[in-house]
Amino acid sequence: MTDPTDRNRLDEEASPYLRQHADNPVHWQPWDDAALDAAREGDKPIFLSVGYSACHWCHVMEDESFQDDDVADLLNEHFVPIKVDREERPDVDSIYMTVCQTVTGRGGWPLSAWLTPDGKPFYVGTYFPKEPSRNMPGFENLLGRIADSWRNDDDRREMENRADQWTAAAKDRLEDVPSAGADAPDDDVLADAAAAIERGADREYGGFGNQGPKFPQEARLHVLLREHAESGRNASRDVVTETLDAMADGGLYDHVGGGFHRYCTDRDWTVPHFEKMLYDNGELPRAFLAGYQVTGDQRYADVVRETIDFLERELRHPAGGLYATLDAQSETADGEHEEGAFYVWTPDGVRDAVAASDACEPGDADLFCERFGVTDSGNFEGDTVLTISASVHDLADEHDVDAEAVRERLERAREAVFAAREERPRPRRDEKVLAGWNGLAVSALAEAAIVLEDEAHAALAGDALAFVREHLWDDAERRLSRRAVPVDDAPEGLDVQGEGYLEDYAFLARGAFDHYQATGAVESLSFALDLADVVVDEFYDADAGSVFFTPASGEALVVRPQEVRDQSTPSSLGVACDVLLSLDHFTTDDRYEAVVETVLERHGSRIEASPVEHPTLALVADRYRRGDAELTLACEDRPAEFRETLAATYLPRRVVAQRPATTDALDAWLDELGLEDTPPIWAGRDARDGPTAYACRSFACSPPADALADAIAFFDD
């Protein structure tokens, strides 16, 4: 029988990240039965390398080590080298990244882990240089030492003991569920969470923490805005606006083409890590939309529109799905690949771009440079990452022109700079369409359709949702695949693989429900309910009292993880509970609510002890305690007043439940949803002489109203 480890097998994979390593001299294996069996049968340790296509240091380690013949010889002879795309296998990444963070106090990608043949980790780290550097061991030397230790009986026993201990620690952190407390978190959970989040805010530069790197923390912002709405506490609102302003004005935001980079490396949000991720550009617009509703700051709405333009222009599959990432690196004029090359500028580069535009005036380039801080010395390796460095009004005063003229000139210059940038070599795009990340984007697009009153945003959301439903959802099996990758010779031009994880079902269910909220499309509500049923049937463990990240019928790993904490994406456990609360209104039993109640009882102590780590679950606990703001809209098409009121009103815990105007028409919906009885949120709430709105909370309702604003006033009583 041919040994699968005799060659690099990544040429058989569709993942763009794995295919990037298909020509390495390392005999890379995918994470599959053949590779794992080879490790057990050969009694070889596994070297696991986890990364993703847009990861800068992944590329560096490849160039330094994985392309090196001597390193490859060590890996091929003494290990089973396995390469994992973390975006395809977040379960594998979660387990070993947790070990890395627990043992070393830090994490990141590439993740490097050495495992026993049965998958237990005994040595972990992230990026290793080929040669020793900056107190880091050299990768080549490290491989040799680990290989020698594995062959030494005493050393091997120590390694295996360590592997057992580390696996137990990962199990304790990821799989074990606390004993049930007396109750779910109490009515103070929101105020307590907001107070803890405020204490960690950087009141000078915005964001959280007093040093870099700075990451978007969207769920924390939602906690603060909800607390401000509940209590009127201005400090909560101010932390949000300071953070939104810092992100919109700094280098995290792409001022030329829209969209957000992954994070900033410094405290003052100047220099980003330049990769662009769909999940950031799905979650951040929702925070800016909420900020816009609360403050009325038009800049926040503009950021959302520009980000949606970026999604449509640069991450959209022709059939509507949304791709995963854009790389941080791109090719420079001298043929090298450098981080940020596509995005940074010099004064001469701006002048050349503006001079090539017939629409620009003399002086527009200098005005652009002043506005965005473009200087000869730069702020990033001699070039400039664009940031808002001068206000429009200050520029107007300095140049003795009115502010509107400055805006027009800056926009012409931006268009010229954008056109010039389009001629540069582009960052590589990872064209995986991930179910869960598309769900995040669908939620953002749907909310933008409501808040910005733009049906085009709802159409984009519907297209992405339809793509995932058509290509990744198996209606007969009631199961969701993780991802699709464009492949020319695959059926329908797509390679569809991977079982869906909790984040796929939960994020997509929320996206489908949000699309229903924006459009009243009953088919989207039906899809959300289908997904929620799988969450309960496959991911919820009633004995443990929690919802796990992997399905019960899925691959058994050394740990079955939960995702309790918010990380670069929101807690999938938290989002699952959130969407179950939303969809509970559309069922006639309490199955969904019972799951949420049990989860909050089990994890309540964690939420109360560290709400900063668990903001999504804190929001769920608050919602469970206080009840939703139910808005039943009985109409075929929403009148202008309904749309305008929804757009202008920041209403925490909002559930928009559109239904047909008549009982007969509602019966057809119930048939489509497979419901025998009318759920309470629709029951008895027919239209009265035209479109009618009802506002309800905790079993009490407003009188039927023909103006949504009148119905919403019920919540103020």
C-alpha positions as CSV (number, residue, x, y, z in Angstrom):
1,M,0.0,0.0,0.0
2,T,1.3,3.5,-0.9
3,D,2.3,5.5,2.2
4,P,0.3,8.8,1.9
5,T,3.2,10.7,3.6
6,D,5.6,9.9,0.8
7,R,4.5,13.1,-1.0
8,N,2.9,16.4,-0.5
9,R,-0.9,15.8,-0.9
10,L,-2.1,19.4,-0.8
11,D,-2.5,19.5,-4.5
12,E,-5.6,17.5,-4.0
13,E,-7.2,20.2,-1.8
14,A,-9.4,23.0,-2.9
15,S,-8.5,25.4,0.0
16,P,-6.5,28.3,-1.4
17,Y,-4.4,28.4,1.7
18,L,-3.5,24.7,1.5
19,R,-2.8,24.9,-2.2
20,Q,-0.3,27.7,-1.6
21,H,1.8,25.0,0.2
22,A,1.3,22.3,-2.5
23,D,4.7,23.0,-4.0
24,N,6.7,22.9,-0.7
25,P,9.3,20.2,-0.4
26,V,7.6,19.3,2.9
27,H,5.3,16.3,2.5
28,W,2.3,18.1,3.8
29,Q,-0.8,16.1,4.6
30,P,-4.4,17.5,5.1
31,W,-6.1,16.7,8.4
32,D,-7.7,13.4,7.4
33,D,-7.9,9.8,8.3
34,A,-5.0,8.8,6.0
35,A,-2.6,11.2,7.7
36,L,-3.8,10.4,11.3
37,D,-3.6,6.7,10.6
38,A,-0.1,7.1,9.2
39,A,1.1,8.8,12.4
40,R,-0.4,6.0,14.5
41,E,0.9,3.2,12.3
42,G,4.4,4.7,12.1
43,D,4.4,5.8,15.7
44,K,5.5,9.2,14.6
45,P,4.7,12.6,16.2
46,I,2.6,15.0,14.2
47,F,3.8,18.4,13.3
48,L,0.6,20.5,13.0
49,S,0.8,23.9,11.2
50,V,-2.4,26.0,11.2
51,G,-2.8,29.2,9.3
52,Y,-4.9,31.0,6.7
53,S,-4.5,32.5,3.3
54,A,-4.2,36.2,4.4
55,C,-1.8,35.5,7.3
56,H,1.4,37.5,7.0
57,W,3.6,35.5,9.3
58,C,2.3,32.3,7.8
59,H,3.9,33.4,4.5
60,V,7.1,34.4,6.3
61,M,7.5,31.0,7.9
62,E,6.8,29.3,4.6
63,D,9.5,31.3,2.9
64,E,12.0,30.8,5.6
65,S,11.4,27.1,6.6
66,F,8.8,25.2,4.6
67,Q,10.5,26.0,1.3
68,D,13.9,24.9,2.7
69,D,15.1,21.4,1.7
70,D,16.9,20.7,5.0
71,V,13.9,21.6,7.1
72,A,11.7,19.5,4.8
73,D,14.0,16.5,5.2
74,L,13.7,16.7,9.0
75,L,9.9,17.1,8.8
76,N,9.4,14.3,6.3
77,E,11.7,11.8,8.0
78,H,10.7,12.3,11.7
79,F,7.2,13.6,11.6
80,V,3.8,13.5,9.9
81,P,3.5,17.1,8.8
82,I,-0.2,18.2,8.7
83,K,-1.3,21.6,7.3
84,V,-4.7,23.0,8.4
85,D,-6.6,26.0,7.1
86,R,-8.1,27.4,10.3
87,E,-11.0,28.8,8.3
88,E,-12.0,25.3,7.2
89,R,-11.3,23.6,10.5
90,P,-11.9,26.0,13.3
91,D,-12.5,23.1,15.7
92,V,-9.0,21.9,15.2
93,D,-7.6,25.4,15.5
94,S,-9.6,26.1,18.7
95,I,-8.3,23.1,20.6
96,Y,-4.6,23.6,19.9
97,M,-4.7,27.4,20.0
98,T,-6.3,27.1,23.5
99,V,-3.3,25.0,24.5
100,C,-0.9,27.5,23.0
101,Q,-2.5,30.4,24.8
102,T,-2.7,28.5,28.1
103,V,0.9,27.3,28.0
104,T,2.7,30.3,26.5
105,G,0.4,33.1,27.4
106,R,0.0,34.2,23.8
107,G,-1.4,33.0,20.5
108,G,-1.6,33.8,16.9
109,W,-0.9,32.3,13.5
110,P,0.8,30.4,12.2
111,L,0.1,28.0,15.0
112,S,2.8,25.4,15.4
113,A,2.0,22.3,17.5
114,W,3.7,19.0,18.0
115,L,1.3,16.1,18.8
116,T,1.5,12.5,19.9
117,P,0.2,10.1,17.2
118,D,-3.2,10.2,18.9
119,G,-3.4,14.0,18.6
120,K,-2.4,15.2,22.1
121,P,-0.1,18.3,22.1
122,F,3.2,18.2,23.8
123,Y,5.0,21.3,22.4
124,V,3.3,24.5,21.0
125,G,4.2,27.9,19.7
126,T,3.4,30.2,16.8
127,Y,5.9,31.6,14.3
128,F,9.4,30.2,14.6
129,P,12.3,31.6,12.6
130,K,14.5,29.1,10.8
131,E,17.5,30.3,12.8
132,P,17.4,31.4,16.5
133,S,16.3,35.0,16.8
134,R,15.0,37.4,19.4
135,N,15.0,34.8,22.2
136,M,13.0,32.4,19.9
137,P,14.5,29.0,19.1
138,G,15.3,28.2,15.5
139,F,12.8,26.0,13.8
140,E,15.3,23.6,12.2
141,N,17.2,23.0,15.5
142,L,13.9,22.6,17.4
143,L,12.8,19.9,15.0
144,G,16.0,18.0,15.5
145,R,15.7,18.2,19.3
146,I,12.1,17.1,19.4
147,A,12.9,14.2,17.0
148,D,15.8,13.1,19.3
149,S,13.6,13.3,22.4
150,W,10.9,11.2,20.8
151,R,13.3,8.4,20.3
152,N,14.6,8.6,23.9
153,D,12.4,6.5,26.2
154,D,12.7,8.8,29.2
155,D,12.1,11.9,27.2
156,R,9.2,10.4,25.4
157,R,7.5,9.4,28.7
158,E,7.8,13.0,29.8
159,M,6.4,14.3,26.5
160,E,3.5,12.0,26.7
161,N,2.8,13.0,30.4
162,R,2.9,16.6,29.3
163,A,0.5,15.8,26.4
164,D,-2.0,14.3,28.8
165,Q,-1.8,17.3,31.2
166,W,-2.2,19.8,28.4
167,T,-5.1,17.9,26.8
168,A,-6.8,17.8,30.2
169,A,-6.3,21.6,30.6
170,A,-7.8,22.1,27.1
171,K,-10.7,19.9,28.1
172,D,-11.3,21.9,31.3
173,R,-11.2,25.2,29.4
174,L,-13.2,24.2,26.3
175,E,-15.4,21.2,27.0
176,D,-16.2,21.0,30.7
177,V,-19.4,22.8,31.6
178,P,-19.8,24.5,35.1
179,S,-22.4,23.1,37.4
180,A,-25.8,24.8,37.3
181,G,-26.0,27.9,39.4
182,A,-29.1,28.9,41.3
183,D,-30.3,31.0,38.3
184,A,-29.3,32.8,35.2
185,P,-27.5,36.1,35.6
186,D,-29.7,38.7,37.3
187,D,-31.2,42.0,36.2
188,D,-27.9,43.8,36.8
189,V,-26.0,41.8,34.2
190,L,-26.1,44.6,31.6
191,A,-25.0,47.4,34.0
192,D,-22.3,45.3,35.5
193,A,-21.0,44.3,32.1
194,A,-21.0,47.9,30.9
195,A,-19.1,49.0,34.0
196,A,-16.4,46.4,33.5
197,I,-16.1,47.2,29.8
198,E,-15.8,50.9,30.6
199,R,-13.0,50.3,33.0
200,G,-10.9,48.7,30.2
201,A,-11.5,51.5,27.7
202,D,-8.7,53.6,26.4
203,R,-10.2,57.1,26.9
204,E,-7.3,58.8,25.1
205,Y,-7.1,56.9,21.9
206,G,-10.3,54.9,21.8
207,G,-10.8,51.1,21.9
208,F,-9.8,48.9,24.8
209,G,-6.4,48.5,26.5
210,N,-3.6,51.0,26.9
211,Q,-1.2,49.5,24.3
212,G,-1.3,47.8,20.9
213,P,-2.4,45.8,19.2
214,K,-5.9,47.1,19.1
215,F,-8.7,44.8,17.8
216,P,-12.3,45.7,17.0
217,Q,-14.5,44.6,20.0
218,E,-18.0,45.0,18.5
219,A,-20.0,43.1,21.1
220,R,-18.6,45.3,23.8
221,L,-19.8,48.4,21.9
222,H,-23.3,46.8,21.7
223,V,-23.3,46.3,25.5
224,L,-22.4,49.9,26.1
225,L,-25.0,51.3,23.7
226,R,-27.7,49.1,25.2
227,E,-26.7,50.3,28.7
228,H,-26.8,53.9,27.5
229,A,-30.3,53.4,26.1
230,E,-31.4,51.7,29.4
231,S,-29.9,54.1,31.9
232,G,-29.0,57.2,30.0
233,R,-25.4,56.8,31.2
234,N,-23.4,59.1,28.9
235,A,-20.0,57.5,29.7
236,S,-21.2,54.3,28.0
237,R,-22.1,56.2,24.9
238,D,-18.9,58.2,24.9
239,V,-16.7,55.1,25.0
240,V,-18.5,53.9,21.9
241,T,-18.2,57.1,20.0
242,E,-14.5,57.5,20.9
243,T,-13.9,53.9,19.6
244,L,-16.0,54.3,16.4
245,D,-14.2,57.6,15.6
246,A,-10.8,56.0,16.2
247,M,-11.6,53.1,14.0
248,A,-13.2,55.2,11.2
249,D,-10.4,57.9,11.3
250,G,-7.4,55.7,11.7
251,G,-5.5,53.1,9.7
252,L,-7.9,50.3,10.5
253,Y,-10.2,51.8,7.8
254,D,-9.4,51.9,4.1
255,H,-10.0,55.6,3.3
256,V,-9.6,55.0,-0.4
257,G,-11.7,51.9,-1.1
258,G,-13.7,51.3,2.1
259,G,-13.8,48.3,4.4
260,F,-11.7,47.5,7.5
261,H,-8.4,45.7,8.0
262,R,-8.1,43.1,10.7
263,Y,-6.5,45.0,13.6
264,C,-4.0,47.8,14.3
265,T,-0.6,47.1,15.7
266,D,-0.4,50.2,17.8
267,R,-2.3,52.0,20.5
268,D,-3.4,55.0,18.4
269,W,-4.9,52.9,15.5
270,T,-2.4,54.1,12.9
271,V,-0.8,51.0,11.3
272,P,-3.0,48.1,10.6
273,H,-2.4,44.4,10.0
274,F,-3.5,44.9,6.4
275,E,-5.5,41.7,5.7
276,K,-9.2,42.2,5.2
277,M,-11.5,39.6,6.7
278,L,-15.2,39.1,5.8
279,Y,-16.1,38.6,9.4
280,D,-14.7,42.1,10.5
281,N,-16.6,43.7,7.5
282,G,-19.7,41.8,8.6
283,E,-19.6,42.7,12.3
284,L,-18.2,46.3,12.3
285,P,-21.0,47.8,10.1
286,R,-23.6,46.7,12.7
287,A,-21.8,48.6,15.4
288,F,-21.5,51.7,13.2
289,L,-25.2,51.4,12.3
290,A,-26.2,51.3,16.0
291,G,-23.9,54.3,16.6
292,Y,-25.5,56.2,13.8
293,Q,-29.0,55.5,15.2
294,V,-27.9,56.7,18.7
295,T,-25.9,59.8,17.6
296,G,-27.1,60.7,14.1
297,D,-23.4,61.1,13.1
298,Q,-23.5,60.9,9.3
299,R,-19.9,59.8,9.1
300,Y,-20.9,56.4,10.7
301,A,-23.5,55.9,7.9
302,D,-21.0,56.8,5.3
303,V,-18.5,54.2,6.6
304,V,-21.2,51.5,6.4
305,R,-22.1,52.5,2.8
306,E,-18.5,52.5,1.8
307,T,-17.8,49.1,3.5
308,I,-20.8,47.6,1.7
309,D,-19.4,49.0,-1.6
310,F,-16.2,47.3,-0.8
311,L,-17.9,43.9,-0.1
312,E,-19.9,44.1,-3.3
313,R,-16.9,45.2,-5.4
314,E,-14.1,43.0,-4.0
315,L,-15.5,40.0,-2.1
316,R,-18.6,39.1,-4.0
317,H,-18.9,35.8,-6.0
318,P,-20.8,36.4,-9.3
319,A,-23.7,34.3,-7.9
320,G,-23.9,36.3,-4.7
321,G,-21.9,34.6,-2.0
322,L,-19.1,36.5,-0.3
323,Y,-15.4,35.4,-0.3
324,A,-13.4,35.1,2.9
325,T,-10.3,37.3,2.9
326,L,-7.9,39.6,1.1
327,D,-4.2,39.0,1.8
328,A,-2.1,41.5,3.7
329,Q,0.7,41.2,1.1
330,S,0.9,42.2,-2.5
331,E,3.6,42.7,-5.1
332,T,5.7,45.9,-5.1
333,A,7.1,47.7,-8.2
334,D,10.4,45.8,-7.8
335,G,8.6,42.4,-7.7
336,E,8.8,41.8,-4.0
337,H,5.8,40.9,-1.9
338,E,5.3,43.2,1.0
339,E,2.7,43.8,3.6
340,G,0.5,46.8,2.9
341,A,2.0,47.5,-0.5
342,F,-1.4,47.9,-2.1
343,Y,-2.6,50.4,0.5
344,V,0.2,52.8,1.4
345,W,1.2,56.1,-0.3
346,T,3.9,58.7,-0.7
347,P,3.3,62.3,-1.6
348,D,4.7,61.7,-5.1
349,G,2.4,58.8,-5.6
350,V,-0.6,60.9,-4.7
351,R,0.5,63.7,-7.0
352,D,1.0,61.3,-9.9
353,A,-2.5,59.8,-9.3
354,V,-4.2,63.2,-9.1
355,A,-2.3,64.6,-12.1
356,A,-3.6,61.7,-14.2
357,S,-7.2,62.7,-13.5
358,D,-8.9,65.3,-15.7
359,A,-11.4,66.0,-12.9
360,C,-8.9,67.3,-10.4
361,E,-7.6,70.8,-9.9
362,P,-4.1,72.0,-9.1
363,G,-3.6,71.6,-5.4
364,D,-6.0,68.7,-4.9
365,A,-3.1,66.3,-4.3
366,D,-1.6,68.6,-1.5
367,L,-5.1,68.9,0.0
368,F,-5.5,65.1,0.0
369,C,-2.0,64.7,1.6
370,E,-2.9,67.1,4.3
371,R,-6.2,65.4,5.0
372,F,-4.8,61.9,5.2
373,G,-1.4,62.7,6.7
374,V,0.7,61.7,3.7
375,T,4.3,62.9,4.3
376,D,7.8,62.2,2.9
377,S,8.8,60.5,6.1
378,G,5.7,58.4,6.3
379,N,4.3,56.4,9.2
380,F,5.0,52.9,8.0
381,E,8.5,51.9,6.7
382,G,8.9,55.1,4.7
383,D,5.3,55.1,3.3
384,T,2.1,56.4,4.7
385,V,-0.9,54.5,5.9
386,L,-3.8,57.0,5.4
387,T,-5.5,58.4,8.5
388,I,-7.7,61.4,9.1
389,S,-5.1,63.9,10.1
390,A,-6.9,67.2,9.5
391,S,-10.6,68.1,9.6
392,V,-12.5,69.4,6.7
393,H,-13.2,72.6,8.5
394,D,-9.6,73.2,9.4
395,L,-8.6,72.7,5.8
396,A,-11.3,75.1,4.7
397,D,-10.0,77.7,7.1
398,E,-6.4,77.1,6.1
399,H,-7.1,77.3,2.3
400,D,-9.8,80.0,2.6
401,V,-12.5,78.0,0.9
402,D,-15.8,76.7,2.1
403,A,-16.1,73.3,3.7
404,E,-18.3,71.9,0.9
405,A,-15.7,72.8,-1.7
406,V,-13.0,71.0,0.3
407,R,-15.2,67.9,0.5
408,E,-15.8,68.0,-3.3
409,R,-12.1,68.4,-4.0
410,L,-11.1,65.6,-1.6
411,E,-13.7,63.3,-3.2
412,R,-12.3,64.0,-6.7
413,A,-8.8,63.3,-5.4
414,R,-9.9,60.1,-3.6
415,E,-11.4,58.9,-6.9
416,A,-8.1,59.6,-8.7
417,V,-6.1,57.8,-6.0
418,F,-8.5,54.9,-6.1
419,A,-8.2,54.6,-9.9
420,A,-4.4,54.6,-9.6
421,R,-4.5,52.0,-6.9
422,E,-6.6,49.8,-9.1
423,E,-3.6,49.5,-11.4
424,R,-1.4,48.1,-8.7
425,P,-0.9,44.3,-8.3
426,R,-3.8,43.2,-6.1
427,P,-3.6,41.3,-2.8
428,R,-4.4,37.7,-3.2
429,R,-8.0,36.8,-2.5
430,D,-9.1,33.6,-0.7
431,E,-12.2,32.7,-2.5
432,K,-13.7,30.3,0.0
433,V,-17.4,31.1,0.7
434,L,-17.8,30.2,4.3
435,A,-21.4,29.7,5.6
436,G,-20.9,31.3,8.9
437,W,-19.0,34.4,7.8
438,N,-21.6,34.9,5.1
439,G,-24.2,34.8,7.9
440,L,-22.4,37.7,9.6
441,A,-22.4,39.7,6.4
442,V,-26.0,39.0,5.7
443,S,-26.9,40.4,9.2
444,A,-25.0,43.6,8.5
445,L,-26.5,44.0,5.1
446,A,-30.0,43.4,6.4
447,E,-29.6,45.9,9.2
448,A,-28.2,48.4,6.8
449,A,-31.3,48.0,4.7
450,I,-33.4,48.9,7.7
451,V,-31.3,51.8,9.1
452,L,-30.2,53.3,5.8
453,E,-33.5,52.6,4.1
454,D,-31.8,51.1,1.1
455,E,-33.4,48.1,-0.6
456,A,-30.2,47.4,-2.5
457,H,-28.5,46.3,0.7
458,A,-31.4,43.9,1.4
459,A,-30.9,42.5,-2.2
460,L,-27.2,41.9,-1.5
461,A,-28.1,40.1,1.7
462,G,-30.7,38.0,-0.1
463,D,-28.2,37.1,-2.8
464,A,-25.6,35.9,-0.3
465,L,-28.3,34.0,1.7
466,A,-29.6,32.4,-1.5
467,F,-26.1,31.3,-2.5
468,V,-25.4,29.6,0.8
469,R,-28.9,28.0,0.8
470,E,-28.5,26.7,-2.7
471,H,-24.9,25.4,-2.6
472,L,-24.2,24.6,1.1
473,W,-27.5,23.6,2.5
474,D,-28.8,20.0,1.9
475,D,-32.5,20.3,2.4
476,A,-33.1,16.6,2.3
477,E,-30.5,15.8,5.0
478,R,-31.1,19.1,6.9
479,R,-27.4,19.7,7.1
480,L,-25.1,22.6,6.3
481,S,-21.6,22.3,4.7
482,R,-18.9,24.6,5.9
483,R,-17.6,26.1,2.7
484,A,-17.6,26.3,-1.1
485,V,-14.5,27.0,-3.2
486,P,-14.7,27.9,-6.9
487,V,-13.1,25.0,-8.9
488,D,-13.5,24.8,-12.7
489,D,-14.0,21.1,-13.0
490,A,-16.3,20.7,-9.9
491,P,-20.1,20.4,-10.2
492,E,-21.6,23.8,-10.7
493,G,-18.0,25.1,-10.5
494,L,-17.9,24.8,-6.7
495,D,-16.0,22.3,-4.5
496,V,-18.3,22.0,-1.4
497,Q,-16.8,20.3,1.7
498,G,-16.7,20.2,5.4
499,E,-19.4,19.7,8.0
500,G,-20.9,22.9,9.4
501,Y,-19.9,24.0,12.9
502,L,-22.0,25.8,15.4
503,E,-20.8,29.2,14.1
504,D,-22.1,28.2,10.6
505,Y,-25.5,27.3,11.8
506,A,-25.8,30.1,14.4
507,F,-24.4,33.0,12.3
508,L,-26.4,31.9,9.3
509,A,-29.6,31.5,11.2
510,R,-29.2,35.0,12.7
511,G,-28.5,36.3,9.2
512,A,-31.6,34.6,7.7
513,F,-33.7,35.9,10.6
514,D,-32.3,39.5,10.1
515,H,-33.1,39.3,6.4
516,Y,-36.7,38.4,7.4
517,Q,-36.7,41.4,9.8
518,A,-35.6,43.7,7.0
519,T,-37.8,42.3,4.2
520,G,-40.6,40.2,5.7
521,A,-39.5,37.3,3.5
522,V,-41.1,34.3,5.1
523,E,-38.7,31.9,3.3
524,S,-35.8,33.5,5.2
525,L,-37.7,33.0,8.5
526,S,-38.3,29.4,7.5
527,F,-34.6,28.8,6.7
528,A,-33.7,30.3,10.1
529,L,-36.0,27.9,11.9
530,D,-34.6,25.0,10.0
531,L,-31.0,25.9,11.0
532,A,-32.1,26.5,14.6
533,D,-33.6,23.0,14.8
534,V,-30.3,21.5,13.8
535,V,-28.5,23.6,16.5
536,V,-30.8,22.1,19.1
537,D,-30.7,18.6,17.7
538,E,-27.0,18.3,16.8
539,F,-25.1,20.8,19.0
540,Y,-27.1,21.0,22.2
541,D,-26.2,18.4,24.9
542,A,-29.0,18.4,27.4
543,D,-27.0,16.3,29.9
544,A,-24.1,18.8,29.8
545,G,-26.4,21.8,29.6
546,S,-24.6,23.5,26.8
547,V,-24.3,24.0,23.1
548,F,-21.0,22.7,21.6
549,F,-19.0,23.9,18.7
550,T,-19.0,20.6,16.9
551,P,-22.0,18.4,16.0
552,A,-22.7,15.2,18.0
553,S,-22.4,13.2,14.8
554,G,-19.1,14.8,13.8
555,E,-15.5,13.8,14.0
556,A,-14.3,12.9,17.5
557,L,-11.3,15.0,18.5
558,V,-9.3,14.9,21.7
559,V,-11.6,17.7,23.0
560,R,-15.2,18.6,22.1
561,P,-15.0,22.4,22.3
562,Q,-17.5,25.1,23.1
563,E,-17.0,28.7,22.0
564,V,-18.1,30.6,25.1
565,R,-15.8,33.7,24.8
566,D,-15.9,36.3,22.1
567,Q,-12.8,36.3,20.0
568,S,-12.2,37.6,16.5
569,T,-15.8,36.6,15.8
570,P,-18.6,36.7,18.4
571,S,-19.1,33.7,20.6
572,S,-21.0,31.1,18.6
573,L,-22.6,29.9,21.8
574,G,-23.8,33.4,22.4
575,V,-25.1,34.0,18.9
576,A,-26.9,30.6,19.0
577,C,-28.7,31.6,22.1
578,D,-29.5,35.0,20.8
579,V,-31.1,33.7,17.6
580,L,-32.9,31.0,19.6
581,L,-34.5,33.7,21.7
582,S,-35.5,35.6,18.5
583,L,-37.0,32.5,16.9
584,D,-38.8,31.4,20.1
585,H,-41.4,34.0,19.2
586,F,-42.2,32.0,16.1
587,T,-42.8,28.6,17.7
588,T,-45.6,27.3,19.7
589,D,-43.5,25.4,22.3
590,D,-40.7,26.5,24.6
591,R,-37.9,24.3,23.2
592,Y,-35.7,27.1,22.1
593,E,-36.1,29.2,25.3
594,A,-35.5,26.1,27.4
595,V,-32.1,25.7,25.8
596,V,-31.2,29.3,26.4
597,E,-32.3,29.1,30.0
598,T,-30.2,26.1,30.7
599,V,-27.1,27.6,29.0
600,L,-27.4,30.8,31.1
601,E,-27.8,28.8,34.3
602,R,-24.7,26.7,33.5
603,H,-22.5,29.6,32.3
604,G,-24.0,32.4,34.4
605,S,-21.1,32.4,36.9
606,R,-18.6,32.8,34.0
607,I,-20.6,35.7,32.5
608,E,-20.9,37.5,35.9
609,A,-17.2,36.9,36.7
610,S,-15.9,38.2,33.4
611,P,-18.4,40.0,31.2
612,V,-15.5,41.6,29.2
613,E,-14.7,38.1,27.9
614,H,-18.3,37.2,27.4
615,P,-20.1,40.3,26.0
616,T,-22.3,38.3,23.5
617,L,-23.5,36.0,26.3
618,A,-24.0,39.1,28.6
619,L,-26.3,40.6,25.9
620,V,-28.2,37.3,25.8
621,A,-28.6,37.2,29.6
622,D,-29.9,40.8,29.6
623,R,-32.3,40.0,26.8
624,Y,-33.6,36.9,28.6
625,R,-34.1,38.9,31.8
626,R,-35.8,42.0,30.3
627,G,-37.8,40.6,27.4
628,D,-37.8,41.6,23.8
629,A,-39.3,44.7,22.2
630,E,-41.7,42.9,19.8
631,L,-42.9,44.9,16.8
632,T,-45.6,43.0,14.9
633,L,-46.2,44.6,11.5
634,A,-49.4,43.4,9.8
635,C,-49.1,44.5,6.2
636,E,-48.1,43.4,2.8
637,D,-45.7,46.2,2.1
638,R,-44.3,48.5,4.8
639,P,-45.5,52.1,4.5
640,A,-43.0,54.9,4.5
641,E,-43.7,55.8,8.1
642,F,-42.9,52.3,9.3
643,R,-39.7,52.3,7.4
644,E,-38.6,55.8,8.5
645,T,-39.4,55.0,12.2
646,L,-37.5,51.7,12.1
647,A,-34.5,53.5,10.5
648,A,-34.4,56.3,13.1
649,T,-35.1,54.3,16.3
650,Y,-32.4,52.6,18.3
651,L,-34.4,49.9,20.0
652,P,-32.4,47.3,21.9
653,R,-33.8,43.8,21.9
654,R,-35.9,44.6,18.9
655,V,-37.8,41.8,17.1
656,V,-39.5,42.8,13.9
657,A,-42.3,40.3,13.1
658,Q,-43.9,41.2,9.8
659,R,-47.0,39.1,8.9
660,P,-49.6,39.2,6.2
661,A,-52.5,41.6,6.8
662,T,-55.2,38.9,6.9
663,T,-55.8,35.6,8.6
664,D,-56.3,33.8,5.4
665,A,-52.9,35.0,4.0
666,L,-51.3,34.1,7.3
667,D,-52.5,30.6,7.0
668,A,-50.4,30.1,3.9
669,W,-47.3,31.3,5.9
670,L,-48.1,28.8,8.7
671,D,-48.2,26.0,6.1
672,E,-44.8,27.1,4.7
673,L,-43.4,27.1,8.2
674,G,-44.9,23.8,9.1
675,L,-46.9,25.3,12.1
676,E,-50.3,24.1,13.1
677,D,-51.0,27.0,15.4
678,T,-50.4,30.7,15.1
679,P,-47.4,31.7,17.2
680,P,-48.1,34.4,19.9
681,I,-46.2,37.1,18.1
682,W,-48.7,37.0,15.2
683,A,-51.9,35.7,16.9
684,G,-54.7,38.2,17.0
685,R,-52.6,40.9,15.4
686,D,-54.4,41.5,12.1
687,A,-54.4,44.6,10.1
688,R,-57.1,47.1,11.0
689,D,-58.1,49.4,8.1
690,G,-54.6,49.4,6.6
691,P,-51.1,48.6,7.7
692,T,-51.1,48.1,11.5
693,A,-48.3,48.0,14.1
694,Y,-48.3,46.4,17.5
695,A,-45.6,46.8,20.2
696,C,-45.5,44.2,22.9
697,R,-43.2,43.2,25.7
698,S,-43.6,40.5,28.4
699,F,-47.2,39.6,27.4
700,A,-48.4,43.3,27.4
701,C,-49.2,45.1,24.1
702,S,-49.9,48.5,22.8
703,P,-53.3,49.2,21.1
704,P,-53.1,48.6,17.3
705,A,-51.7,51.6,15.6
706,D,-51.4,52.9,12.1
707,A,-48.2,54.7,12.9
708,L,-45.3,52.7,14.1
709,A,-44.0,55.6,16.2
710,D,-47.2,55.5,18.2
711,A,-46.8,51.8,18.8
712,I,-43.2,52.2,19.9
713,A,-44.2,54.9,22.4
714,F,-45.7,52.0,24.4
715,F,-42.1,51.0,25.4
716,D,-41.7,54.4,27.2
717,D,-44.6,53.9,29.5
